[in-house]
């Protein structure tokens, strides 16, 4: 069934999130350099391994680091450990840093994200994901097939054994399970065997953990937290099955996609803008909860709504809004949500019995503004599910590992960047025009001159031409493997 015509329709709003302030903040780490006077070569190595703290990395999802002044005083131990690990292992590392063009290229991509630069000479032999490679392409199909052969070989050798007591391990720790962690990271291709075997969690291991985290869509901080440990312990046989299932999906999805299109990979909670086979813009996303799943869609983006109203759908009125009002009678007024009857007459919350089903017969509409659950932008496309992509005031959610919080719609980080790209061929909608209308607060729509194909897909395993194999949680249990979704959720 083909979707009907698309236009701005407040009643099709489907997502909700109470306004929140993001608790994360980005700070520079130059203070930790000041704490330790270093020789030039050692200082250079120190700067490189501290790179992701300085925001000099790339990747998805974005990680911001924030420290209080008290925490900053405690940075010296970590700084010293990084320096000792990078410079103490081999004097050749300094020249390797100077000669490593690939590392410099990563540093130059600092505006694209926050993946760390904690790689010494051995760990840099392992490739990191390239930000420009799209998830959907014929090359992805080919390399996913090659990854299947790779994982068949891993399984034939016995796979890897689970690690039981590694949670919380990080740089500088000494623990018997670090040996097992090294074996696991080596088996999966994240740690070069040349890094050796030791019970010390050194910079080699930290860099390998960061790479593993990036490949599994986790915040790349180099610490073995619960989500990381759970992903590490998914058996090789299950990963092989995941690759086989997703190879079929990828084959069906990589037909005539066009030269210019947008992809939202739901289990990755990630968006790519693709132009001429290159991912020119990447965005962390928040997608539907398991019980309010985001649907798979093939459509075209036709319109951008600026400073939109948000009309609360009946399902959210019933599930969320009524219970909120029962707990806090001021909830609607605090969030600038108005109530209208069938004739368009505005009502007061005190006129409604919140302990009956009376409320579902009214229309609830949130005013435009920074507090609006859609933020300042909605990206509109025709579909039978009444979903769309949009901005959000709850930007702290983009920093989480598990970004499955919406009621089906997709929230987009750095949505203005995506909108600028979508409107690049539309007259009178330059970036400065977008900025002006957003600043004005005026309700306005922009029809896209050439509608852009859009695909919401469900891909939990794939490999790209850079040789990197990526996995994501089967959050909606569509792979039929069960163990993937359950094992990667923390207890």
C-alpha positions as semicolon CSV with decimal commas, in nm:
position;residue;x (nm);y (nm);z (nm)
1;X;0,000;0,000;0,000
2;X;0,156;0,327;-0,104
3;X;0,159;0,612;0,147
4;X;-0,068;0,908;0,098
5;X;0,040;1,265;0,036
6;X;0,262;1,420;0,300
7;X;0,206;1,750;0,470
8;X;0,245;1,897;0,815
9;X;-0,020;1,720;1,024
10;X;-0,010;1,777;1,400
11;X;-0,232;1,477;1,468
12;X;0,037;1,246;1,327
13;X;0,276;1,332;1,607
14;X;0,384;1,014;1,780
15;X;0,680;1,081;2,005
16;X;0,709;1,225;2,349
17;X;0,979;1,308;2,600
18;X;0,965;1,544;2,894
19;X;1,207;1,835;2,858
20;X;1,536;1,776;3,035
21;X;1,868;1,954;3,060
22;X;2,169;1,762;2,935
23;X;2,398;1,692;3,235
24;X;2,701;1,636;3,011
25;X;2,955;1,902;2,927
26;X;3,267;1,905;2,716
27;X;3,589;2,028;2,875
28;X;3,944;2,048;2,747
29;X;4,206;1,828;2,907
30;X;4,503;2,060;2,876
31;X;4,515;2,087;3,255
32;X;4,629;1,726;3,279
33;X;4,917;1,809;3,043
34;X;5,023;2,090;3,276
35;X;5,034;1,851;3,572
36;X;5,317;1,645;3,423
37;X;5,616;1,819;3,259
38;X;5,730;1,578;2,988
39;X;6,009;1,545;2,739
40;X;5,891;1,648;2,390
41;X;5,860;1,291;2,256
42;X;5,681;1,168;2,566
43;X;5,455;1,472;2,565
44;X;5,359;1,402;2,206
45;X;5,271;1,044;2,294
46;X;5,080;1,169;2,596
47;X;4,879;1,409;2,380
48;X;4,798;1,133;2,134
49;X;4,670;0,888;2,393
50;X;4,477;1,167;2,560
51;X;4,327;1,269;2,226
52;X;3,973;1,147;2,281
53;X;3,959;1,329;2,614
54;X;4,038;1,642;2,415
55;X;3,758;1,565;2,170
56;X;3,997;1,482;1,886
57;X;3,828;1,158;1,776
58;X;3,543;1,043;1,558
59;X;3,271;0,781;1,554
60;X;2,931;0,682;1,682
61;X;2,799;0,730;1,936
62;X;2,935;1,064;2,051
63;X;3,089;1,066;2,402
64;X;3,134;1,387;2,596
65;X;3,355;1,397;2,904
66;X;3,287;1,632;3,193
67;X;3,479;1,677;3,517
68;X;3,436;1,876;3,830
69;X;3,736;2,060;3,972
70;X;3,778;1,787;4,232
71;X;3,780;1,522;3,959
72;X;4,031;1,725;3,760
73;X;4,273;1,707;4,051
74;X;4,245;1,328;4,036
75;X;4,328;1,311;3,667
76;X;4,699;1,290;3,744
77;X;4,700;0,917;3,813
78;X;4,526;0,832;3,487
79;X;4,743;1,078;3,298
80;X;5,058;0,921;3,442
81;X;4,941;0,570;3,357
82;X;4,868;0,676;2,998
83;X;5,211;0,836;2,969
84;X;5,390;0,537;3,116
85;X;5,199;0,292;2,897
86;X;5,261;0,488;2,578
87;X;5,620;0,598;2,634
88;X;5,756;0,335;2,872
89;X;5,685;0,033;2,652
90;X;5,908;0,138;2,363
91;X;6,109;0,445;2,268
92;X;6,015;0,384;1,908
93;X;5,657;0,486;1,979
94;X;5,747;0,854;1,960
95;X;5,871;0,827;1,603
96;X;5,576;0,606;1,516
97;X;5,340;0,883;1,624
98;X;5,528;1,134;1,411
99;X;5,517;0,912;1,103
100;X;5,161;0,783;1,140
101;X;4,951;0,968;0,883
102;X;4,648;0,757;0,967
103;X;4,652;0,880;1,325
104;X;4,678;1,239;1,207
105;X;4,382;1,181;0,976
106;X;4,178;1,065;1,273
107;X;4,277;1,372;1,471
108;X;4,170;1,590;1,180
109;X;3,821;1,436;1,204
110;X;3,769;1,565;1,559
111;X;3,451;1,745;1,465
112;X;3,291;1,412;1,376
113;X;3,285;1,261;1,723
114;X;3,493;1,151;2,018
115;X;3,669;0,818;1,963
116;X;3,992;0,809;2,154
117;X;4,341;0,823;2,016
118;X;4,492;0,588;2,273
119;X;4,672;0,373;2,020
120;X;5,039;0,281;2,044
121;X;5,247;0,110;1,776
122;X;5,097;-0,238;1,815
123;X;4,732;-0,140;1,851
124;X;4,744;0,090;1,548
125;X;4,790;-0,213;1,321
126;X;4,419;-0,289;1,383
127;X;4,190;-0,077;1,160
128;X;3,917;0,140;1,308
129;X;3,580;0,195;1,136
130;X;3,593;0,458;0,861
131;X;3,332;0,725;0,914
132;X;3,270;0,768;0,541
133;X;3,159;0,409;0,467
134;X;2,780;0,359;0,440
135;X;2,597;0,073;0,609
136;X;2,395;-0,002;0,294
137;X;2,600;-0,069;-0,020
138;X;2,691;-0,353;-0,251
139;X;3,038;-0,347;-0,096
140;X;2,883;-0,403;0,246
141;X;2,708;-0,712;0,109
142;X;3,035;-0,848;-0,030
143;X;3,237;-0,784;0,284
144;X;2,966;-0,922;0,511
145;X;2,995;-1,245;0,313
146;X;3,370;-1,239;0,376
147;X;3,308;-1,177;0,746
148;X;3,093;-1,491;0,756
149;X;3,391;-1,694;0,636
150;X;3,607;-1,524;0,898
151;X;3,364;-1,611;1,179
152;X;3,323;-1,965;1,051
153;X;3,698;-2,000;1,100
154;X;3,674;-1,855;1,451
155;X;3,394;-2,097;1,540
156;X;3,586;-2,394;1,395
157;X;3,873;-2,309;1,631
158;X;3,641;-2,318;1,931
159;X;3,529;-1,955;1,938
160;X;3,602;-1,773;2,263
161;X;3,524;-1,845;2,623
162;X;3,311;-1,615;2,840
163;X;3,476;-1,375;3,084
164;X;3,317;-1,367;3,428
165;X;3,488;-1,110;3,649
166;X;3,604;-0,832;3,418
167;X;3,338;-0,566;3,477
168;X;3,494;-0,234;3,574
169;X;3,842;-0,318;3,448
170;X;4,025;-0,018;3,306
171;X;4,366;0,128;3,234
172;X;4,620;0,051;3,508
173;X;4,433;-0,242;3,666
174;X;4,609;-0,572;3,734
175;X;4,368;-0,868;3,739
176;X;4,379;-1,237;3,636
177;X;4,086;-1,182;3,397
178;X;4,289;-0,935;3,193
179;X;4,465;-1,237;3,040
180;X;4,127;-1,378;2,932
181;X;4,023;-1,034;2,807
182;X;4,335;-1,013;2,591
183;X;4,258;-1,356;2,443
184;X;3,899;-1,252;2,367
185;X;3,998;-0,922;2,206
186;X;4,265;-1,096;1,999
187;X;4,021;-1,365;1,882
188;X;3,777;-1,097;1,764
189;X;4,047;-0,901;1,581
190;X;4,050;-0,602;1,818
191;X;4,393;-0,664;1,975
192;X;4,710;-0,735;1,782
193;X;4,878;-1,056;1,907
194;X;5,201;-0,855;1,917
195;X;5,064;-0,677;2,224
196;X;5,158;-0,989;2,422
197;X;4,998;-1,157;2,723
198;X;4,992;-0,995;3,065
199;X;4,753;-0,950;3,357
200;X;4,799;-0,571;3,334
201;X;4,531;-0,360;3,162
202;X;4,767;-0,142;2,960
203;X;4,717;0,105;2,675
204;X;4,716;-0,181;2,421
205;X;4,416;-0,335;2,595
206;X;4,245;0,000;2,642
207;X;4,273;0,081;2,271
208;X;4,140;-0,266;2,184
209;X;3,844;-0,224;2,420
210;X;3,766;0,115;2,259
211;X;3,772;-0,044;1,915
212;X;3,546;-0,325;2,036
213;X;3,306;-0,068;2,181
214;X;3,291;0,126;1,855
215;X;3,224;-0,194;1,658
216;X;2,932;-0,269;1,891
217;X;2,785;0,082;1,903
218;X;2,891;0,150;2,263
219;X;3,048;0,459;2,416
220;X;3,420;0,425;2,349
221;X;3,576;0,498;2,688
222;X;3,805;0,193;2,713
223;X;3,641;0,074;3,037
224;X;3,481;-0,272;3,058
225;X;3,137;-0,163;3,175
226;X;2,828;-0,388;3,190
227;X;2,714;-0,338;2,830
228;X;3,067;-0,396;2,703
229;X;3,112;-0,714;2,908
230;X;2,774;-0,845;2,794
231;X;2,867;-0,791;2,428
232;X;3,207;-0,954;2,483
233;X;3,033;-1,265;2,616
234;X;2,801;-1,320;2,320
235;X;2,928;-1,651;2,176
236;X;3,107;-1,663;1,842
237;X;2,843;-1,907;1,713
238;X;2,573;-1,648;1,779
239;X;2,768;-1,374;1,604
240;X;2,811;-1,604;1,304
241;X;2,435;-1,668;1,294
242;X;2,375;-1,294;1,318
243;X;2,596;-1,228;1,017
244;X;2,417;-1,494;0,810
245;X;2,073;-1,355;0,893
246;X;2,177;-0,999;0,813
247;X;2,347;-1,091;0,486
248;X;2,002;-1,178;0,353
249;X;1,864;-0,848;0,475
250;X;2,148;-0,650;0,322
251;X;2,100;-0,818;-0,016
252;X;1,733;-0,719;-0,017
253;X;1,809;-0,361;0,092
254;X;2,092;-0,268;-0,145
255;X;1,907;-0,244;-0,472
256;X;1,847;0,091;-0,640
257;X;1,892;0,320;-0,340
258;X;1,976;0,629;-0,544
259;X;2,272;0,866;-0,534
260;X;2,136;1,074;-0,248
261;X;1,944;0,917;0,038
262;X;1,908;0,886;0,416
263;X;1,930;0,564;0,617
264;X;1,822;0,511;0,977
265;X;1,948;0,178;1,110
266;X;1,707;0,115;1,396
267;X;1,905;-0,131;1,615
268;X;2,215;0,089;1,574
269;X;2,009;0,399;1,663
270;X;2,208;0,576;1,395
271;X;2,140;0,788;1,084
272;X;2,352;0,835;0,772
273;X;2,312;1,085;0,490
274;X;2,458;0,920;0,179
275;X;2,572;1,102;-0,134
276;X;2,746;0,926;-0,423
277;X;2,828;0,624;-0,208
278;X;2,980;0,825;0,080
279;X;2,835;0,888;0,426
280;X;2,864;1,267;0,426
281;X;2,677;1,317;0,752
282;X;2,627;1,085;1,050
283;X;2,390;1,130;1,342
284;X;2,329;0,948;1,666
285;X;1,958;0,874;1,708
286;X;1,703;0,772;1,968
287;X;1,452;0,517;1,837
288;X;1,146;0,329;1,960
289;X;1,125;0,127;2,278
290;X;1,086;-0,251;2,234
291;X;0,713;-0,220;2,314
292;X;0,675;0,085;2,085
293;X;0,903;-0,022;1,803
294;X;1,011;0,204;1,520
295;X;0,885;0,050;1,195
296;X;1,088;-0,040;0,887
297;X;1,007;0,219;0,621
298;X;1,082;0,307;0,261
299;X;0,965;0,660;0,182
300;X;1,082;1,005;0,071
301;X;1,155;1,310;0,282
302;X;0,939;1,587;0,140
303;X;0,914;1,861;0,401
304;X;1,082;2,023;0,699
305;X;0,861;2,174;0,969
306;X;1,023;2,453;1,171
307;X;0,908;2,544;1,524
308;X;0,629;2,284;1,514
309;X;0,341;2,231;1,751
310;X;0,320;1,882;1,898
311;X;-0,020;1,716;1,914
312;X;-0,009;1,427;2,164
313;X;-0,139;1,106;2,005
314;X;-0,417;0,918;2,183
315;X;-0,187;0,625;2,262
316;X;0,049;0,851;2,455
317;X;-0,240;1,034;2,623
318;X;-0,361;0,698;2,750
319;X;-0,023;0,545;2,841
320;X;0,167;0,846;2,968
321;X;-0,016;1,176;2,995
322;X;-0,310;1,063;3,212
323;X;-0,080;0,893;3,469
324;X;0,140;1,206;3,473
325;X;-0,162;1,425;3,548
326;X;-0,275;1,189;3,823
327;X;0,066;1,228;3,988
328;X;0,109;1,600;3,919
329;X;-0,197;1,817;3,834
330;X;0,041;2,091;3,714
331;X;0,214;1,869;3,458
332;X;0,036;2,013;3,153
333;X;0,093;2,376;3,247
334;X;0,459;2,309;3,333
335;X;0,512;2,164;2,985
336;X;0,300;2,422;2,794
337;X;0,044;2,164;2,679
338;X;-0,305;2,294;2,603
339;X;-0,634;2,102;2,599
340;X;-0,902;2,147;2,330
341;X;-1,245;1,991;2,291
342;X;-1,398;1,881;1,962
343;X;-1,506;2,237;1,880
344;X;-1,158;2,380;1,932
345;X;-1,242;2,541;2,266
346;X;-0,952;2,549;2,510
347;X;-1,021;2,379;2,844
348;X;-0,847;2,393;3,180
349;X;-0,699;2,078;3,337
350;X;-0,929;2,119;3,636
351;X;-1,232;2,065;3,407
352;X;-1,129;1,705;3,330
353;X;-1,167;1,389;3,538
354;X;-0,819;1,237;3,515
355;X;-0,934;0,911;3,674
356;X;-1,168;0,828;3,386
357;X;-1,129;0,773;3,012
358;X;-1,273;1,118;2,949
359;X;-0,929;1,265;2,871
360;X;-0,875;1,054;2,557
361;X;-1,162;1,236;2,385
362;X;-0,977;1,570;2,395
363;X;-0,690;1,706;2,188
364;X;-0,363;1,791;2,364
365;X;-0,122;2,026;2,188
366;X;0,217;2,150;2,306
367;X;0,324;2,503;2,211
368;X;0,637;2,557;1,998
369;X;0,957;2,640;2,185
370;X;1,277;2,496;2,326
371;X;1,067;2,288;2,565
372;X;0,864;2,128;2,284
373;X;0,904;1,750;2,265
374;X;0,983;1,782;1,894
375;X;1,245;2,046;1,962
376;X;1,254;2,304;1,686
377;X;1,251;2,079;1,378
378;X;1,042;1,796;1,240
379;X;1,142;1,603;0,925
380;X;0,828;1,491;0,746
381;X;0,773;1,201;0,504
382;X;0,463;1,006;0,395
383;X;0,405;0,675;0,577
384;X;0,117;0,474;0,716
385;X;0,268;0,457;1,066
386;X;0,238;0,831;1,143
387;X;0,606;0,855;1,238
388;X;0,875;1,106;1,151
389;X;1,220;1,229;1,258
390;X;1,271;1,530;1,479
391;X;1,481;1,739;1,715
392;X;1,446;1,696;2,092
393;X;1,506;1,893;2,411
394;X;1,623;1,572;2,585
395;X;1,968;1,568;2,426
396;X;2,128;1,381;2,715
397;X;1,975;1,060;2,576
398;X;2,213;1,071;2,279
399;X;2,501;0,990;2,515
400;X;2,354;0,659;2,629
401;X;2,455;0,315;2,504
402;X;2,093;0,195;2,481
403;X;1,904;0,467;2,294
404;X;1,560;0,306;2,274
405;X;1,332;0,558;2,445
406;X;1,082;0,690;2,191
407;X;0,728;0,588;2,102
408;X;0,826;0,499;1,744
409;X;0,958;0,824;1,599
410;X;1,330;0,893;1,562
411;X;1,508;1,175;1,742
412;X;1,813;1,309;1,557
413;X;2,129;1,450;1,711
414;X;2,267;1,759;1,534
415;X;1,948;1,770;1,332
416;X;2,032;2,110;1,179
417;X;2,330;1,958;0,998
418;X;2,102;1,698;0,842
419;X;1,843;1,962;0,750
420;X;2,108;2,178;0,581
421;X;2,203;1,879;0,366
422;X;1,839;1,795;0,288
423;X;1,769;2,155;0,180
424;X;2,094;2,203;-0,015
425;X;1,909;2,191;-0,349
426;X;1,604;2,386;-0,231
427;X;1,602;2,759;-0,323
428;X;1,585;3,018;-0,047
429;X;1,676;2,771;0,228
430;X;2,043;2,833;0,291
431;X;2,180;2,758;0,641
432;X;2,143;3,124;0,732
433;X;1,775;3,111;0,626
434;X;1,721;2,810;0,852
435;X;1,891;2,989;1,140
436;X;1,675;3,297;1,090
437;X;1,343;3,113;1,099
438;X;1,445;2,910;1,402
439;X;1,549;3,224;1,585
440;X;1,221;3,394;1,499
441;X;1,014;3,113;1,649
442;X;0,776;3,139;1,352
443;X;0,587;2,827;1,240
444;X;0,712;2,766;0,889
445;X;0,750;2,476;0,645
446;X;1,008;2,410;0,373
447;X;0,910;2,181;0,085
448;X;1,216;1,996;-0,043
449;X;1,277;2,066;-0,413
450;X;1,373;1,704;-0,486
451;X;1,234;1,461;-0,225
452;X;1,513;1,255;-0,071
453;X;1,470;0,874;-0,042
454;X;1,454;0,754;0,318
455;X;1,503;0,403;0,454
456;X;1,445;0,288;0,810
457;X;1,610;-0,053;0,823
458;X;1,683;-0,326;1,075
459;X;2,044;-0,444;1,044
460;X;2,225;-0,590;1,346
461;X;2,545;-0,716;1,180
462;X;2,748;-0,601;0,881
463;X;3,104;-0,557;0,752
464;X;3,249;-0,272;0,548
465;X;3,540;-0,250;0,300
466;X;3,775;-0,129;0,576
467;X;3,763;-0,483;0,716
468;X;3,564;-0,387;1,026
469;X;3,276;-0,615;1,135
470;X;3,004;-0,442;1,337
471;X;2,728;-0,579;1,559
472;X;2,429;-0,426;1,736
473;X;2,173;-0,554;1,985
474;X;1,876;-0,735;1,839
475;X;1,663;-0,500;2,044
476;X;1,330;-0,610;1,890
477;X;1,432;-0,979;1,878
478;X;1,386;-1,000;1,501
479;X;1,696;-1,210;1,444
480;X;1,524;-1,497;1,624
481;X;1,837;-1,562;1,831
482;X;1,703;-1,432;2,162
483;X;2,040;-1,459;2,328
484;X;2,171;-1,148;2,151
485;X;1,908;-0,912;2,285
486;X;1,900;-1,064;2,633
487;X;2,272;-1,106;2,690
488;X;2,360;-0,752;2,591
489;X;2,124;-0,595;2,842
490;X;2,283;-0,524;3,179
491;X;2,142;-0,682;3,490
